[in-house]
Amino acid sequence: MKRRAARTQVKPGSFGAHLEEFRRRLTVCILALVAGSGVGWVFQAPITRILTKPLGEKLYYSSPTGGLDFLMSLCLFTGIIVCLPIVVYNILKFIEPAGKTKLARRGTRQLFFSMILAVAGASFAYFVSLPSALNFLKSFSGLNVFPLISAKEYMTFTMTYICMFAIVFQMPLLISFIDRIKPMGPGKLFSKQ
């Protein structure tokens, strides 16, 4: 009995300990995703109003499961937004033992700036660029052809549009990271555009 108990204990620094830590961190990330999706479920009406405000029209679905599909996409997207900082933090904490510095502490500062840039990009997309883009795209509805925009297609377009702006606004952080690895002057940076 004592030999079996000794075998099942996980030694610190062993492969089993790393797997155990990975399982624990993955569980935390999945629970954060579920909790964020729950937030999306609870606040589905205000989130839908916010997302459809730039369009200014009603959305439709063309299949029996279209409404449920839209709601599940909305909840999943909200869950991803809510759990993203938790996922990044857990990734940093998991790989931290491989480095010599406190990666999570430095990573938390970088994560903070990354989140500010992402919110700035998403806000710019939602308040400035998305209404203009939708007006431009709706201007092609001439020749007695009128848009009947489905909820799923609008959700996919809007989320992709906002996420792309959030990613593009990460460029200053990415350039800063590259500059730490291999410093480049402004002239060289402009030549690499």
LOTILUM-344396 format. One record per residue (C-alpha): x, y, z; residue number from 1. Coordinates in steps of 0.5 Angstrom, whole numbers, plus 2048, in hexadecimal, padded with zeros to 3 digits. Example, Ala and Ser with C-alpha at 12.3 -4.5 7.8 and 13.67 -1.06 7.14 Angstrom:
2
819,7F7,810,1;
81B,7FE,80E,2;
***
This chain:
193
800,800,800,1;
806,805,802,2;
809,804,7FB,3;
802,805,7F7,4;
802,80C,7FB,5;
809,80E,7FA,6;
808,80C,7F2,7;
801,811,7F2,8;
805,817,7F5,9;
807,81C,7F0,10;
80E,81E,7F1,11;
80F,826,7F0,12;
812,827,7E9,13;
811,821,7E6,14;
80D,820,7E0,15;
807,81E,7E4,16;
807,824,7E8,17;
807,828,7E1,18;
801,824,7DF,19;
7FD,825,7E5,20;
7FF,82D,7E5,21;
7FC,82D,7DE,22;
7F6,829,7E0,23;
7F5,82E,7E5,24;
7F6,834,7E1,25;
7F2,832,7DB,26;
7EC,830,7E0,27;
7EC,838,7E2,28;
7EC,83A,7DB,29;
7E6,836,7D9,30;
7E3,838,7E0,31;
7E4,83F,7DE,32;
7E1,83E,7D7,33;
7DB,83B,7DA,34;
7DA,841,7DF,35;
7DB,846,7D9,36;
7D6,842,7D5,37;
7D1,842,7DB,38;
7D2,84A,7DB,39;
7D0,84A,7D3,40;
7CA,846,7D5,41;
7C8,84A,7DA,42;
7C9,851,7D7,43;
7C7,84E,7D0,44;
7C2,854,7CE,45;
7C7,85A,7D0,46;
7CC,857,7CC,47;
7C8,855,7C6,48;
7C5,85D,7C6,49;
7CD,85F,7C7,50;
7CF,85B,7C1,51;
7C9,85C,7BC,52;
7C9,864,7BE,53;
7CE,866,7B8,54;
7CA,862,7B3,55;
7C3,865,7B5,56;
7BF,860,7B2,57;
7BC,859,7B5,58;
7BF,853,7B4,59;
7BC,84C,7B1,60;
7BE,845,7B1,61;
7BC,840,7AC,62;
7BC,83A,7AF,63;
7B8,837,7B5,64;
7BF,837,7B9,65;
7C1,83D,7B7,66;
7BF,841,7BD,67;
7C2,83C,7C2,68;
7C9,83C,7BD,69;
7C9,844,7BE,70;
7C8,843,7C6,71;
7CD,83E,7C6,72;
7D2,842,7C2,73;
7D1,848,7C6,74;
7D2,844,7CD,75;
7D8,841,7CA,76;
7DB,848,7C8,77;
7DA,84B,7CE,78;
7DD,845,7D2,79;
7E3,846,7CE,80;
7E4,84D,7CF,81;
7E3,84C,7D7,82;
7E8,846,7D7,83;
7ED,849,7D3,84;
7F1,84C,7D8,85;
7F1,846,7DD,86;
7F3,842,7D7,87;
7F9,846,7D5,88;
7FB,847,7DD,89;
7FA,83F,7DE,90;
7FF,83E,7D8,91;
804,843,7DA,92;
804,83F,7E1,93;
805,839,7DE,94;
80B,83A,7DA,95;
80E,83F,7DF,96;
812,839,7E3,97;
816,838,7DC,98;
818,83F,7DC,99;
81D,843,7E1,100;
819,849,7E2,101;
812,84A,7E5,102;
80E,849,7DE,103;
807,84A,7E1,104;
809,850,7E5,105;
80C,853,7DF,106;
806,850,7DA,107;
801,853,7DF,108;
803,85A,7DD,109;
804,858,7D6,110;
7FD,855,7D6,111;
7FA,85C,7D9,112;
7FD,860,7D4,113;
7FA,85B,7CF,114;
7F3,85B,7D2,115;
7F3,862,7D1,116;
7F5,862,7CA,117;
7F0,85D,7C8,118;
7EB,861,7CC,119;
7ED,867,7C8,120;
7ED,863,7C1,121;
7E6,860,7C3,122;
7E3,867,7C5,123;
7E6,86A,7BE,124;
7E3,865,7BA,125;
7DC,865,7BE,126;
7DB,86C,7BE,127;
7DF,86F,7B8,128;
7E0,86A,7B3,129;
7DB,865,7B3,130;
7D5,86A,7B2,131;
7D9,86D,7AC,132;
7DA,866,7A9,133;
7D3,864,7AA,134;
7D0,86A,7A7,135;
7D5,869,7A1,136;
7D3,862,7A0,137;
7CC,863,7A0,138;
7CD,868,79B,139;
7CD,863,796,140;
7C6,861,797,141;
7C3,864,791,142;
7C0,862,78B,143;
7BA,860,78F,144;
7BE,85B,793,145;
7BD,85B,79B,146;
7C2,858,7A0,147;
7BF,853,7A4,148;
7C4,852,7A9,149;
7C5,84B,7AD,150;
7C6,84C,7B5,151;
7CC,847,7B4,152;
7CF,84A,7AE,153;
7CF,851,7B1,154;
7D2,84E,7B8,155;
7D7,84B,7B4,156;
7D9,851,7B0,157;
7D8,856,7B6,158;
7DD,851,7BB,159;
7E2,850,7B6,160;
7E2,857,7B4,161;
7E3,85A,7BB,162;
7E8,854,7BD,163;
7EC,856,7B7,164;
7ED,85D,7B9,165;
7EE,85B,7C0,166;
7F4,857,7BD,167;
7F7,85C,7B9,168;
7F7,861,7BF,169;
7FC,85C,7C2,170;
801,85E,7BD,171;
805,863,7C2,172;
806,85E,7C7,173;
808,859,7C2,174;
80D,85E,7BF,175;
80F,85F,7C6,176;
810,858,7C7,177;
814,857,7C1,178;
819,85D,7C3,179;
81B,85A,7C9,180;
81D,854,7C5,181;
821,858,7C0,182;
821,85F,7C1,183;
81F,863,7BA,184;
81F,86A,7B9,185;
819,86E,7B6,186;
81C,86E,7AF,187;
81D,867,7AF,188;
816,866,7B2,189;
813,86B,7AC,190;
817,867,7A7,191;
814,860,7A9,192;
80C,863,7A8,193;
***
